[in-house]
Amino acid sequence: MRKPHCTNLPYMIWRVACVDGVLLLSFAQEMDPRDAPVTAWDRIRVRVNRCVYPSRWRPLLRRHRLQLSLKWPNLPPEARATGQDLA
């Protein structure tokens, strides 16, 4: 929340998108990111993506895939555990 005497808005996520398994965040307060070197905004984006599970960098573990396939047997084939996963 913005304090009454402040003129700046609080940090705010302006846009969220997902492209090729990467969560893309845009912040209202950041300047054009193409013109700047690595910024604190970039570090926030990296940290957020490191915490997302499953993701491109943290694939679903075999035991979690098995738990999902046992709990929801009607999942599409790409989400179900295979015999190879269970070995």
Phi and psi restraints in degrees (value plus and minus 20) as a CYANA .aco file:
   2 ARG   PHI     -99.2   -59.2
   2 ARG   PSI     114.5   154.5
   3 LYS   PHI     -92.8   -52.8
   3 LYS   PSI     129.1   169.1
   4 PRO   PHI     -76.9   -36.9
   4 PRO   PSI     -53.7   -13.7
   5 HIS   PHI    -109.7   -69.7
   5 HIS   PSI     -23.3    16.7
   6 CYS   PHI    -109.9   -69.9
   6 CYS   PSI     126.8   166.8
   7 THR   PHI    -121.5   -81.5
   7 THR   PSI     -34.3     5.7
   8 ASN   PHI    -107.2   -67.2
   8 ASN   PSI     125.9   165.9
   9 LEU   PHI     -96.5   -56.5
   9 LEU   PSI     135.4   175.4
  10 PRO   PHI     -86.9   -46.9
  10 PRO   PSI     143.0   183.0
  11 TYR   PHI     -78.6   -38.6
  11 TYR   PSI     110.4   150.4
  12 MET   PHI    -159.5  -119.5
  12 MET   PSI     113.4   153.4
  13 ILE   PHI     -98.4   -58.4
  13 ILE   PSI     102.9   142.9
  14 TRP   PHI    -110.2   -70.2
  14 TRP   PSI     -57.8   -17.8
  15 ARG   PHI    -169.3  -129.3
  15 ARG   PSI     122.3   162.3
  16 VAL   PHI    -148.2  -108.2
  16 VAL   PSI     113.3   153.3
  17 ALA   PHI    -166.7  -126.7
  17 ALA   PSI     143.5   183.5
  18 CYS   PHI    -149.1  -109.1
  18 CYS   PSI     102.0   142.0
  19 VAL   PHI    -150.8  -110.8
  19 VAL   PSI     102.0   142.0
  20 ASP   PHI      31.8    71.8
  20 ASP   PSI      20.3    60.3
  21 GLY   PHI      59.3    99.3
  21 GLY   PSI      -9.7    30.3
  22 VAL   PHI    -133.0   -93.0
  22 VAL   PSI     110.0   150.0
  23 LEU   PHI    -100.6   -60.6
  23 LEU   PSI      99.8   139.8
  24 LEU   PHI    -123.7   -83.7
  24 LEU   PSI     105.8   145.8
  25 LEU   PHI    -138.5   -98.5
  25 LEU   PSI     117.9   157.9
  26 SER   PHI    -141.7  -101.7
  26 SER   PSI     117.4   157.4
  27 PHE   PHI    -129.5   -89.5
  27 PHE   PSI     122.3   162.3
  28 ALA   PHI     -83.3   -43.3
  28 ALA   PSI     -52.2   -12.2
  29 GLN   PHI    -105.7   -65.7
  29 GLN   PSI     -32.8     7.2
  30 GLU   PHI    -100.8   -60.8
  30 GLU   PSI     128.2   168.2
  31 MET   PHI     -98.5   -58.5
  31 MET   PSI     160.0   200.0
  32 ASP   PHI     -76.1   -36.1
  32 ASP   PSI      93.4   133.4
  33 PRO   PHI     -86.1   -46.1
  33 PRO   PSI     -38.2     1.8
  34 ARG   PHI     -93.9   -53.9
  34 ARG   PSI     -41.3    -1.3
  35 ASP   PHI    -111.0   -71.0
  35 ASP   PSI     -29.9    10.1
  36 ALA   PHI    -131.5   -91.5
  36 ALA   PSI     133.6   173.6
  37 PRO   PHI     -92.2   -52.2
  37 PRO   PSI    -189.2  -149.2
  38 VAL   PHI     -79.3   -39.3
  38 VAL   PSI     109.2   149.2
  39 THR   PHI    -140.7  -100.7
  39 THR   PSI     156.8   196.8
  40 ALA   PHI     -81.9   -41.9
  40 ALA   PSI     -52.5   -12.5
  41 TRP   PHI     -82.8   -42.8
  41 TRP   PSI     -59.7   -19.7
  42 ASP   PHI     -85.6   -45.6
  42 ASP   PSI     -59.4   -19.4
  43 ARG   PHI     -84.8   -44.8
  43 ARG   PSI     -56.1   -16.1
  44 ILE   PHI     -84.5   -44.5
  44 ILE   PSI     -64.6   -24.6
  45 ARG   PHI     -79.9   -39.9
  45 ARG   PSI     -63.6   -23.6
  46 VAL   PHI     -84.0   -44.0
  46 VAL   PSI     -64.8   -24.8
  47 ARG   PHI     -82.7   -42.7
  47 ARG   PSI     -63.2   -23.2
  48 VAL   PHI     -81.1   -41.1
  48 VAL   PSI     -65.5   -25.5
  49 ASN   PHI     -87.0   -47.0
  49 ASN   PSI     -50.1   -10.1
  50 ARG   PHI     -88.0   -48.0
  50 ARG   PSI     -45.2    -5.2
  51 CYS   PHI    -109.7   -69.7
  51 CYS   PSI     -32.8     7.2
  52 VAL   PHI     -95.3   -55.3
  52 VAL   PSI     111.6   151.6
  53 TYR   PHI    -159.6  -119.6
  53 TYR   PSI     111.6   151.6
  54 PRO   PHI     -94.6   -54.6
  54 PRO   PSI     138.6   178.6
  55 SER   PHI    -170.9  -130.9
  55 SER   PSI    -196.8  -156.8
  56 ARG   PHI     -79.9   -39.9
  56 ARG   PSI     -54.9   -14.9
  57 TRP   PHI    -116.0   -76.0
  57 TRP   PSI     -38.7     1.3
  58 ARG   PHI    -148.1  -108.1
  58 ARG   PSI      60.5   100.5
  59 PRO   PHI     -85.1   -45.1
  59 PRO   PSI     139.9   179.9
  60 LEU   PHI     -81.0   -41.0
  60 LEU   PSI     109.5   149.5
  61 LEU   PHI     -89.1   -49.1
  61 LEU   PSI     132.9   172.9
  62 ARG   PHI     -77.1   -37.1
  62 ARG   PSI     -62.0   -22.0
  63 ARG   PHI     -86.2   -46.2
  63 ARG   PSI     -55.0   -15.0
  64 HIS   PHI     -91.6   -51.6
  64 HIS   PSI     -57.3   -17.3
  65 ARG   PHI     -82.5   -42.5
  65 ARG   PSI     -60.6   -20.6
  66 LEU   PHI     -84.7   -44.7
  66 LEU   PSI     -65.3   -25.3
  67 GLN   PHI     -78.5   -38.5
  67 GLN   PSI     -62.7   -22.7
  68 LEU   PHI     -84.2   -44.2
  68 LEU   PSI     -63.5   -23.5
  69 SER   PHI     -89.1   -49.1
  69 SER   PSI     -50.5   -10.5
  70 LEU   PHI     -94.7   -54.7
  70 LEU   PSI     -58.4   -18.4
  71 LYS   PHI     -96.0   -56.0
  71 LYS   PSI     -57.0   -17.0
  72 TRP   PHI    -147.0  -107.0
  72 TRP   PSI      64.9   104.9
  73 PRO   PHI     -87.4   -47.4
  73 PRO   PSI     -34.2     5.8
  74 ASN   PHI    -111.6   -71.6
  74 ASN   PSI      -5.0    35.0
  75 LEU   PHI     -84.4   -44.4
  75 LEU   PSI     133.4   173.4
  76 PRO   PHI     -83.1   -43.1
  76 PRO   PSI     136.3   176.3
  77 PRO   PHI     -74.4   -34.4
  77 PRO   PSI     -57.0   -17.0
  78 GLU   PHI     -87.8   -47.8
  78 GLU   PSI     -38.3     1.7
  79 ALA   PHI    -117.0   -77.0
  79 ALA   PSI     -33.2     6.8
  80 ARG   PHI    -102.9   -62.9
  80 ARG   PSI     132.5   172.5
  81 ALA   PHI     -94.1   -54.1
  81 ALA   PSI     122.9   162.9
  82 THR   PHI    -126.1   -86.1
  82 THR   PSI     148.9   188.9
  83 GLY   PHI     -77.6   -37.6
  83 GLY   PSI     -55.1   -15.1
  84 GLN   PHI     -83.7   -43.7
  84 GLN   PSI     -58.1   -18.1
  85 ASP   PHI     -87.8   -47.8
  85 ASP   PSI     -49.7    -9.7
  86 LEU   PHI    -105.5   -65.5
  86 LEU   PSI     -32.4     7.6
